[in-house]
Amino acid sequence: MAEVVNLRTARKQKARAAREAQAEQNRTLFGRTKAEKQQSRAETELAARRLESHKRED
């Protein structure tokens, strides 16, 4: 037979897992030094400039 599951507990576990996933994402986004943020921003801008320079003009 199937195991009996307490729905309230399952819902709380699901919410806890979602909060933990969001916290992990926030740690990667906001837990960086100023130099790391500037480096990431510079890389993104460089990629955007390269893409823009390779576009054709019609």
For each residue, the residues with C-beta under 8 A, 3 or more apart:
1:
2:
3:
4:
5: 9 10
6: 9 10
7: 10 11
8: 11 12
9: 5 6 12 13
10: 5 6 7 13 14
11: 7 8 14 15
12: 8 9 15 16
13: 9 10 16 17
14: 10 11 17 18
15: 11 12 18 19
16: 12 13 19 20
17: 13 14 20 21
18: 14 15 21 22
19: 15 16 22 23
20: 16 17 23 24
21: 17 18 24 25
22: 18 19 25 26
23: 19 20 26 27
24: 20 21 27 28
25: 21 22 28 29
26: 22 23 29 30 31
27: 23 24 30 31
28: 24 25 31 32
29: 25 26 32
30: 26 27
31: 26 27 28
32: 28 29 36 37 40
33: 36 37
34: 37 38
35: 38 39
36: 32 33 39 40
37: 32 33 34 40 41
38: 34 35 41 42
39: 35 36 42 43
40: 32 36 37 43 44
41: 37 38 44 45
42: 38 39 45 46
43: 39 40 46 47
44: 40 41 47 48
45: 41 42 48 49
46: 42 43 49 50
47: 43 44 50 51
48: 44 45 51 52
49: 45 46 52 53
50: 46 47 53 54
51: 47 48 54 55
52: 48 49 55
53: 49 50
54: 50 51
55: 51 52
56:
57:
58:
